[in-house]
């Protein structure tokens, strides 16, 4: 199997790679899809520096965008402010 055959092709495959196979595994205290917590400002820039070789910057940004635009994440932000 070639490297291009291993690369995610669909939107969902990219989300799975970034969120479920990297961030939730490597940073479980920061990333939890079921019970998200608000992320600190600038955490994305720090994580960009630590991307594994199999994740592109575009895939990372797509994954972070998906994670931070979900209603569960917005609820976590609102709940933290109370």
C-alpha positions as a Python dict, from the first residue, in 0.01 Angstrom:
ca = {
    (1, 'X'): (0, 0, 0),
    (2, 'X'): (145, 336, -98),
    (3, 'X'): (147, 648, 116),
    (4, 'X'): (-118, 814, -101),
    (5, 'X'): (-350, 517, -40),
    (6, 'X'): (-314, 573, 336),
    (7, 'X'): (-401, 943, 323),
    (8, 'X'): (-754, 1039, 422),
    (9, 'X'): (-962, 1141, 124),
    (10, 'X'): (-1300, 1242, 256),
    (11, 'X'): (-1392, 1516, 501),
    (12, 'X'): (-1492, 1257, 764),
    (13, 'X'): (-1168, 1059, 720),
    (14, 'X'): (-969, 1380, 781),
    (15, 'X'): (-1172, 1460, 1093),
    (16, 'X'): (-1123, 1105, 1222),
    (17, 'X'): (-747, 1124, 1163),
    (18, 'X'): (-698, 1456, 1339),
    (19, 'X'): (-953, 1441, 1619),
    (20, 'X'): (-1003, 1077, 1703),
    (21, 'X'): (-669, 923, 1605),
    (22, 'X'): (-437, 1200, 1722),
    (23, 'X'): (-576, 1471, 1948),
    (24, 'X'): (-812, 1261, 2161),
    (25, 'X'): (-545, 993, 2202),
    (26, 'X'): (-241, 1216, 2260),
    (27, 'X'): (-418, 1492, 2454),
    (28, 'X'): (-716, 1333, 2631),
    (29, 'X'): (-725, 1609, 2896),
    (30, 'X'): (-773, 1870, 2624),
    (31, 'X'): (-986, 1690, 2367),
    (32, 'X'): (-1297, 1494, 2449),
    (33, 'X'): (-1568, 1481, 2185),
    (34, 'X'): (-1846, 1387, 2427),
    (35, 'X'): (-1749, 1631, 2703),
    (36, 'X'): (-1540, 1909, 2549),
    (37, 'X'): (-1373, 2178, 2754),
    (38, 'X'): (-1289, 2524, 2620),
    (39, 'X'): (-938, 2538, 2481),
    (40, 'X'): (-689, 2804, 2581),
    (41, 'X'): (-624, 3080, 2333),
    (42, 'X'): (-327, 2987, 2116),
    (43, 'X'): (-336, 2612, 2179),
    (44, 'X'): (-385, 2552, 1806),
    (45, 'X'): (-57, 2728, 1724),
    (46, 'X'): (126, 2515, 1980),
    (47, 'X'): (-25, 2194, 1845),
    (48, 'X'): (64, 2293, 1487),
    (49, 'X'): (428, 2266, 1592),
    (50, 'X'): (371, 1907, 1706),
    (51, 'X'): (185, 1766, 1406),
    (52, 'X'): (281, 1408, 1322),
    (53, 'X'): (405, 1345, 969),
    (54, 'X'): (80, 1184, 859),
    (55, 'X'): (-130, 1496, 932),
    (56, 'X'): (-107, 1803, 711),
    (57, 'X'): (-162, 2155, 837),
    (58, 'X'): (-480, 2178, 628),
    (59, 'X'): (-614, 1857, 784),
    (60, 'X'): (-529, 1985, 1131),
    (61, 'X'): (-710, 2314, 1070),
    (62, 'X'): (-1011, 2129, 935),
    (63, 'X'): (-1019, 1905, 1241),
    (64, 'X'): (-984, 2195, 1485),
    (65, 'X'): (-1254, 2387, 1303),
    (66, 'X'): (-1491, 2091, 1322),
    (67, 'X'): (-1417, 2038, 1692),
    (68, 'X'): (-1460, 2402, 1792),
    (69, 'X'): (-1776, 2467, 1589),
    (70, 'X'): (-1987, 2192, 1742),
    (71, 'X'): (-2277, 2281, 1970),
    (72, 'X'): (-2124, 2076, 2253),
    (73, 'X'): (-1814, 2294, 2242),
    (74, 'X'): (-2018, 2616, 2244),
    (75, 'X'): (-2216, 2485, 2543),
    (76, 'X'): (-1887, 2417, 2726),
    (77, 'X'): (-1778, 2777, 2667),
    (78, 'X'): (-2111, 2914, 2793),
    (79, 'X'): (-2110, 2686, 3098),
    (80, 'X'): (-1756, 2793, 3189),
    (81, 'X'): (-1862, 3158, 3198),
    (82, 'X'): (-2129, 3094, 3464),
}
